[in-house]
Amino acid sequence: MDILTRTPTRPRSAAERWQQKADYFYTLADSEFAAQLAEKFTIPDIQQAEAAFKETLDRISDPELRFEIDSAAGRISRAYQMLGFCAGCLSQETGAHYNY
């Protein structure tokens, strides 16, 4: 294909570029690599929160309700983990700095 005769592609809009980047980060955050990184961190606040949540779940006698609550909390936790991973990647990529 001759570079002079090929049809140029339309430049992506800012929204399209953002969506492409978000899709990339989401895929990366859901990768085995991200899971391995998350396993390396031991954070006392998270461990305490998980223990308190488990104690609370143990007090619920209805197994279906307990499962639904546990599943919902897992989805929320996973969403925050993905958000944190994506925000961290984006801040590193863009060289984001905060002025205090």
Helices and strands as residue ranges (DSSP letters): H 14-29, H 32-40, H 44-58, H 63-94
